[in-house]
């Protein structure tokens, strides 16, 4: 099992979520974060003063994956988040020793499978085939 943490642009969240659902990854935790990497500082005017914005708004996505989902998860995040510009983000992959689903006591890989994963996959596939009907 691995813990995957992705830091992405906020405007790419919907694309990343869609890409993850398409490969069967439905469980994730989101946080709004600020960070600074290779992007240039932004200078804005605030009440007549120049203010340097050193940190940029980002979204942090965390998900636990079984080994068989790791590569497809990374590929989905990259496909959904990539703009080709500096500041697209980073993905961190770390070992995960144990997972426990609190509701049932299931452990490790059994605790990672979403209860509704199959239904989410079917719904996503229907929406991809007929986007208008999927939002009716």
PLY file of the C-alpha trace (Angstrom):
ply
format ascii 1.0
element vertex 136
property float x
property float y
property float z
element edge 135
property int vertex1
property int vertex2
end_header
0.00 0.00 0.00
1.09 3.56 -0.70
0.02 6.99 0.45
-0.09 9.32 -2.53
-0.04 13.06 -1.93
-0.52 15.42 -4.86
-0.20 19.19 -4.77
-2.03 20.73 -7.74
-3.47 23.98 -9.05
-6.98 24.62 -7.65
-8.43 25.18 -11.13
-7.35 21.65 -12.15
-9.14 19.87 -9.30
-12.22 18.91 -11.34
-10.04 17.49 -14.13
-7.93 15.49 -11.66
-11.00 14.16 -9.84
-12.57 13.09 -13.14
-9.35 11.35 -14.24
-9.09 9.54 -10.90
-12.71 8.35 -11.04
-12.13 7.03 -14.56
-9.34 4.74 -13.31
-11.35 3.59 -10.29
-9.89 5.79 -7.54
-12.82 7.26 -5.62
-11.52 7.91 -2.10
-9.49 11.02 -1.41
-8.99 13.79 1.09
-8.66 17.40 -0.05
-7.04 20.35 1.70
-6.56 23.93 0.58
-2.90 24.83 1.07
-0.44 27.56 0.11
3.02 26.93 -1.21
5.99 28.23 -3.08
8.03 26.37 -5.63
9.44 27.48 -8.96
6.78 30.09 -9.70
7.63 33.75 -9.77
6.40 35.99 -6.99
3.28 37.97 -7.83
3.28 41.68 -7.02
-0.15 43.22 -6.37
-1.33 46.61 -5.22
-3.19 46.65 -1.91
-4.36 49.98 -0.49
-1.75 51.83 -2.49
1.10 49.58 -1.38
2.94 46.98 -3.42
2.54 43.55 -1.84
4.58 40.51 -2.87
2.56 37.29 -2.80
5.20 34.67 -2.11
2.82 31.76 -1.66
0.33 30.44 -4.20
-2.99 28.74 -3.49
-2.87 25.00 -4.14
-4.96 21.90 -3.43
-3.47 18.95 -1.59
-5.02 15.58 -2.45
-4.23 12.55 -0.30
-5.24 8.99 -1.06
-4.26 5.52 0.06
-3.83 3.03 -2.80
-3.14 -0.65 -3.11
-0.02 -1.46 -5.13
-1.99 -2.24 -8.30
-3.53 1.27 -8.34
-0.36 3.30 -7.73
0.81 3.82 -11.31
-2.65 4.42 -12.75
-3.30 6.92 -9.96
-0.09 8.81 -10.73
-0.86 8.80 -14.46
-4.41 10.06 -13.86
-3.20 12.90 -11.63
-0.59 13.93 -14.21
-3.13 13.80 -17.06
-5.65 15.89 -15.14
-3.26 18.42 -13.59
-0.72 19.10 -16.34
-0.77 22.52 -18.04
2.89 22.53 -19.06
3.61 25.66 -17.04
5.70 26.10 -13.93
3.54 25.48 -10.87
1.61 22.41 -12.06
2.50 20.68 -8.80
4.14 17.57 -7.39
3.20 14.01 -6.49
4.72 12.27 -3.47
4.44 8.49 -2.98
5.16 7.01 0.44
4.88 3.54 1.93
1.78 2.93 4.03
2.10 0.32 6.77
-1.52 -0.16 7.85
-5.02 1.04 7.07
-8.14 0.45 9.15
-11.72 1.26 8.14
-13.16 2.50 11.42
-16.79 1.57 10.62
-16.13 -2.14 9.98
-12.66 -2.80 11.34
-11.46 -3.96 7.90
-7.72 -3.69 7.52
-5.17 -2.88 4.83
-6.32 -3.53 1.22
-9.84 -4.45 2.35
-10.14 -1.06 3.99
-9.09 0.77 0.81
-11.89 -0.35 -1.49
-14.72 2.14 -1.49
-18.14 0.70 -0.73
-19.57 2.35 -3.84
-16.53 2.14 -6.13
-18.27 -0.02 -8.75
-21.28 2.32 -8.96
-19.05 5.39 -9.20
-17.12 3.75 -12.06
-20.35 2.91 -13.93
-21.71 6.44 -13.47
-18.45 8.01 -14.66
-18.39 5.79 -17.73
-22.02 6.70 -18.55
-21.19 10.41 -18.23
-18.16 10.03 -20.49
-20.28 8.30 -23.15
-23.14 10.81 -23.01
-22.17 13.94 -21.02
-25.55 15.64 -21.51
-27.56 12.68 -20.23
-25.24 12.19 -17.24
-26.14 15.63 -15.86
-29.90 15.52 -16.49
0 1
1 2
2 3
3 4
4 5
5 6
6 7
7 8
8 9
9 10
10 11
11 12
12 13
13 14
14 15
15 16
16 17
17 18
18 19
19 20
20 21
21 22
22 23
23 24
24 25
25 26
26 27
27 28
28 29
29 30
30 31
31 32
32 33
33 34
34 35
35 36
36 37
37 38
38 39
39 40
40 41
41 42
42 43
43 44
44 45
45 46
46 47
47 48
48 49
49 50
50 51
51 52
52 53
53 54
54 55
55 56
56 57
57 58
58 59
59 60
60 61
61 62
62 63
63 64
64 65
65 66
66 67
67 68
68 69
69 70
70 71
71 72
72 73
73 74
74 75
75 76
76 77
77 78
78 79
79 80
80 81
81 82
82 83
83 84
84 85
85 86
86 87
87 88
88 89
89 90
90 91
91 92
92 93
93 94
94 95
95 96
96 97
97 98
98 99
99 100
100 101
101 102
102 103
103 104
104 105
105 106
106 107
107 108
108 109
109 110
110 111
111 112
112 113
113 114
114 115
115 116
116 117
117 118
118 119
119 120
120 121
121 122
122 123
123 124
124 125
125 126
126 127
127 128
128 129
129 130
130 131
131 132
132 133
133 134
134 135
